[in-house]
Amino acid sequence: MTDFLETDSGRRIAYVRTDGREPGVIFLGGFRSDMSGTKALHLQDWAERTGRAFLRFDYSGHGESGGRFEDGAIGDWAEDAAAVLGALTGGPQVLVGSSMGGWIALLLARAMPERVAALVGIAAAPDFTEDSMWAGFSDDERRRLVEEGRVEQPSEYSDEPYVITRRLIDEGRERLVLRDPLRLPFPVRLLQGTDDADVPTDVALRLLDHAEGPDIRLTLVKGADHRFSSLECLRLIEATVEDVLQD
């Protein structure tokens, strides 16, 4: 059943919590996705079968949470994740971040490493507002973004176009993680498909090279796409989470 958390920032965050043993697992979804996706539900099923605490939630402007998507930015969604982590869990948690959720997981790990038991990135997309969106804009799109405050781009995953705001780009620049030292003092597992058209393999390789930590590993899955939701990929996610739990 969906519950709601009212954050200190005044946002209403929808979440579903599964009780179980700690450390628990938190799923952080991607850009414009929600907590009812295949990977989140598969992990909830795994948690229920194994008696593990598990939490999935929607960022503000996503899914069942309050707010408009177009009003949000990376910092807002990272604040939502931090509020959920702080208010709804106790002790270190395993963060499982998909796509944008991988960036948000890294922001949480940088801000509160004591609350992170391990981190699993699935097609993690750190700094994508700068390195993918802004870098991929034409001169005309950059001009319109600056002058009009927004541009629209087609989406492979929805009939509605992506609305990209100037605030999303500007605010993302304040939260980049691949430009400064990134210490990850806990187990880190990065899962990446070689046929991912949204987050190229070189992003995963760059993150692997940039991050500092005693136990960081990257697994490439030949032929897997950005959804990373085939039965084989779901089983790999499950096995990877079990690996970092080590209990």
Secondary structure, 3 states (H helix, E strand, C coil): CCEEEECCCCCEEEEEEECCEEEEEEEECCCCCCCCCHHHHHHHHHHHHHCEEEEEECCCCCCCCCCCHHHCCHHHHHHHHHHHHHHHCCCCEEEEEECHHHHHHHHHHHHCHHHEEEEEEECCCCCHHHHHHHHHCCHHHHHHHHHHCEEEECCCCCCCCEEEEHHHHHHHHCCCCCCCCCECCCCEEEEEECCCCCCCHHHHHHHHHHCECCCEEEEEECCCCCCCCCHHHHHHHHHHHHHHHCC
